[in-house]
């Protein structure tokens, strides 16, 4: 995610980015999962934070609810999935959410 804003992230954005940084390699969370982990907002708010500030965190570990990688970044995301051994569905396009979804911090 190449865009780097001039505005510093607010408290909510920092919480989202911290949550994304905590996802281990080879695992993923959906935008909605991140909102639940942070305890506020929803998938769209998380998506907005990721579009503005996500370039410095492992953005490819945040996927759509159906396991689809971030739009417009599919190729780069799949490079990371291969490197990290992230389980994919048989279609090879989407992440296998049943096997790759992270259960969160213990």
Secondary structure, 3 states (H helix, E strand, C coil): CCCCCCCCCCHHHHHHHHHHHHCCCCCEEEHHHHHHHHCCCCHHHHHHHHHHHHHHCCHHHEECCCCCCCCCCHHHHHHHHHHHCCCECCCCCCECHHHHECCCCC
